[in-house]
Amino acid sequence: MSDGPAAAKNQNPSPDTETRYLTQPSCRIKPCDKVLFFPFIDGGVLFRPGTRRLWCLNLTSAVIWCLLDSAVSLEHLTKTYRKRFAVSENTARLDVSRTVGSFLQAGLLAGGKITEPPGGTSLQPDRKPASLDGACSGHPAPLNGSVSIKNRASINAPAHRKTYRIGRHVIELVMEAPSSSDAQFLSAFVHLEVPESSDTPHTRIRIEPPGLSDNRRDIHVNGIRQFCRVPSDTLPNCLVPVFFQCATGSLKHKLLFHAAVVGNSRQVLMLPAGSAAGKTTLTALLLRRGYDFYSDELAVVDIKDRTVTPFPMPMSIKPGSLDIMASGYPELKRAFFYRRPDGRQTAYVPPPKQTRLPSDARAVIRAFIFPTFRKHNPTRLARISKPDALNRLFMTVSSNRDLKAPDISTILHLIERTPCFRLPFSDANKAADIIDSRFHGDTL
């Protein structure tokens, strides 16, 4: 076990710090009652509810953890461990002291976390188990500071009024005096349009007309101004996160991952990865190879039946993908690129009509594929170990809530029972061909 990727640089714990604590008469080596243990592969996983942290244990580390409950003292634990593994007294003492010291450093024991930072967190001297340091991706960022305002007088100008459904969340959008570029942007949401009905929208968004002098707009969500004086060329990149956040707000009972998802009505391939890993490019290329669209950004997983449902926001295309996607998406030649707050540009494209699924579609995960785009990367699909896959998947968790024991059980179940691959690539078309040849047809 180690405490995050940085710990790999220094795997030798501080013997002085550990010895001072572990040799004290009042030393408690009982596990913290807030830490949960889950069996996993040949070892286990520790999880502390209310955090975004997992600790992956190999066999010996898991056994030592499970022996803590009945251990009267460190000496008693060492004797029990020595019997279990038939090792020498010195080996048992070294393994147990280092492992318990690492539990202590991580704050997993009832005695709490020591204040003096140790030099490392290795649990076992003979090999380094996989480690996890999960963190919420934080995408999208929270809405800007809100300011209540009074409704302004209506403006006599043509207005765009549409209702959209993302999953079960209904959004009403009113854009006053839309421009031609606004109309092109809104066409990317055409697949989410629903007829006006008796259903009350969960969210109402209103965009004021641009000012006469500076062409800037305000965005209001449910009567609250969320964005003030937004330039027209950045408007879509403010509006998309609002859609995204409103829709994910209705998914607090689901597990969310920063991942692309493609497949059919029965099975899907899930491509978890951070930004700039090539998720959208691979998604777009796989759609042209006959796959159906679930998402290029967010995987929505049901905790009970472990199925995936669509989250079909428009695909966000970066300028660097134009040449690769031009043949399959000729409409990109006419696409308008909008400036993001960080200065980068993005175009928005709806998924092809034939790839769209009903909002209530549900499919099981056929495989996890972790893509990584790098120039000059050899393009190949390779199996990875389960601890490695668990580490990679947990780093993409995007649920905007505290994780609980059922969430961890679902994640471990999926990893244990699903083939896991890494996909480094520099040639997106070749990568899509490799995926297609491996999984399409009867296997998906």
Secondary structure, 3 states (H helix, E strand, C coil): CCCCHHHHHCCCCCHHHHHHHHCCCCCCCCECCCCEEEEECCEEEEECCCCCCEEEECHHHHHHHHHHHHCCCHHHHHHHHHHHHCCCHHHHHHHHHHHHHHHHHCCCECCCCCCCCCCCCCCCCCCCCCCCCCCCCCCCCCCCCCEECCCCCCCCCCEEEEEEEECCEEEEEEEECCCHHHHHHHHHHHHHEECCCCCCCCEEEEECCCCCCCCEEEEEECCEEEEEEEEHHHHHHHHHHHHHHHHHCCCCCEEEEEEEEEECCCEEEEEECCCCCCHHHHHHHHHCCCCEEEECCEEEEECCCCCEECCCCCEEECHHHHHHHCCCCHHHHHCCCEECCCCCEEEEECCCHHHCCCCCCCEEEEEEEEEEECCCCCCCCEECCHHHHHHHHHCCECCCCCCCHHHHHHHHHHHHHCCEEEEEECCHHHHHHHHHHHHCHHHC
